[in-house]
Each structure stands twice: as C-alpha cells, then as structure tokens.
Amino acid sequence: MRLRRTGAIIGLAALLAFGSAASGAAPVTPLPDHVFQRDIRNYASTLVKVLEIRQVADRAWKTAGPTERAGLKVQSQRAIYEVLARHGFTPASFNQISAAIERTPDLRRRVRDLVMRESLDL
C-alpha cells in the first residue's frame, strides 16, 4: 500500500474512526513520555491497519446500496475495534496518543517515519 499525505492522515485517522474531543468526548489528557516510548510502534502499526480498513470500506461504500452501507459501517467499525484491541488500545487511548502526536512535531515525524516503514514493509 502506498500512503500519500501521511502527516494529514495521522492527524485525521482517529477523528475519522472515533470522532473528536470537540464532539462531546472527554478532554484529552497528556500521556507521560514513558508511554510513548513503549507504545509508539504499536500506535503506528495500528494506524496502518486502521487506514487499510478505512480504504477498503471507502471503496465498497461507493458501489453499495443504502442497505449495504449500514452493514459496511458496522463491519468496518468492528474491524477497527478489533485492530485496536489486538495492539493494546481502546478508542480513548488511541485518540489520546493521536492528540499528543498532533501537538508534538518531533513525535509526529517519528510516527510518520514508522508508518511509512510499516506501509512499505521496510
């Protein structure tokens, strides 16, 4: 899979999958640095898988009828939650890290590099 606009994708992935803090969710609290050291690679791997699920769902959505679209939405959400759980995240913890990445340019660069490596199988 070839990723374009990776920086923008990182910033939008959690919002697309789970909504934003502005939509009524609890405020995001910062994570300690040691959590980033332990979880950042898992975050990047999870992000790649979530983006793959979204890409497949978006393609299917274009050709699906109204009844099928409801099923596609449920199916893709379920797949995303499974990927999150497999990598040790909840939607809240994934969004928490996403928000921290958006606020931290150095961390954003590290995640972008990991996402690129993972998506290119390096």
N, C-alpha and C positions, 0 to 999 in steps of 0.2 A: 504494500500500500504506500502510496506517495502522499505525504502531507504537505499542504500548502498553507501559508499564513498560520504557522504553528503558534506564534505568540498570541494571536487573536483566538485561536482555537482553545488554547489553555485557559484564557480568560473567560471564554464563553461555555466551556464544557459543562461545568457544574450548574450554571444558570439554565442551560438548555435541558439538562436532565432533571434537576431538582428544584428549580425556582430560585428566587433570590432573597436575600435578607430583607430587601425593601418590600417584598410581597407579604410580609407579616410573620416571617420566621424569626426565631430568637436572634438577638445580635451576635455577631461572630466575636469570639474571644481569641486572643492571640495564643499560639502554641509555643511552648518552650523550645529552645534551639535543639535540645537533645531529641525531641520527637522528629524534627526534620531530618536529622542525621539517620535515624532509624527507618523512617517511613517514606522518604522522598523517592526512592527507587520503586517502591510498591505503588506510590501515587502515579508515577509516570507510566508504569505498566498498566495500571487500572485505567488511566486516561486513554491510552492507546486502544484498549478493548472497548471502552465506552464509545469512543469515536467510531470504531468499526461497527458496533451495534447501531448507532445513530445513522451511519451511512447506508447500511443495509435497509433499515426501516424507512429512511427517506426515499430510497429507490422504489421500494414496494408500495409506499404511500401514493406515489404518482400514478400508479396503474390500478390501485384498489378502489372499489366502490365504497359508499358510505358505511355499509355494514362491516366490510372487511377492515376499514380504517380503525374502528373502535377496537377490534381484536388485535390489530397491529400495535396500537398504542399500549395495550395491556401487556402484550407479549414482549415488546421492547423494554418496557419498564421492568418487568420481571427479570429479563436477561441482564439489565444494568444492575439491579439489586443483587443478583447472584454474583456478578463480577466483583462488585464492591465487597460483598461478604467473603468471597474467596481470597481477596487481598487484605482482609482485616479492617475494612472500613464500613462505617454506616454512612448514610447520606449526609448526616450532620458533620461527621469527622472529615469526609471528603470535601465538603463545602468549606469547612474551617481552613483546611490546608489551601484550597483554591483561593480563598480570600487573602491569606497570608502571602501567597505567591504573587498575587496582583499588587500587593503593597511593597514587595521587595524585589527590585530589579535583578540583583545578583541571583537570588533564588529562582526567579523566572527564567533566567538564562540557563541555569543548571537543569531545570525541569525540561526546558525546550531541547537542550542537548540530549538528555536521556530519552525523551520522546522520539527525537529523530533517530537516535541509535536503535531504539526498540522497533520503530516502524520500518527501518531499513535492515533489521536483523544483523546489526554490527556487534 
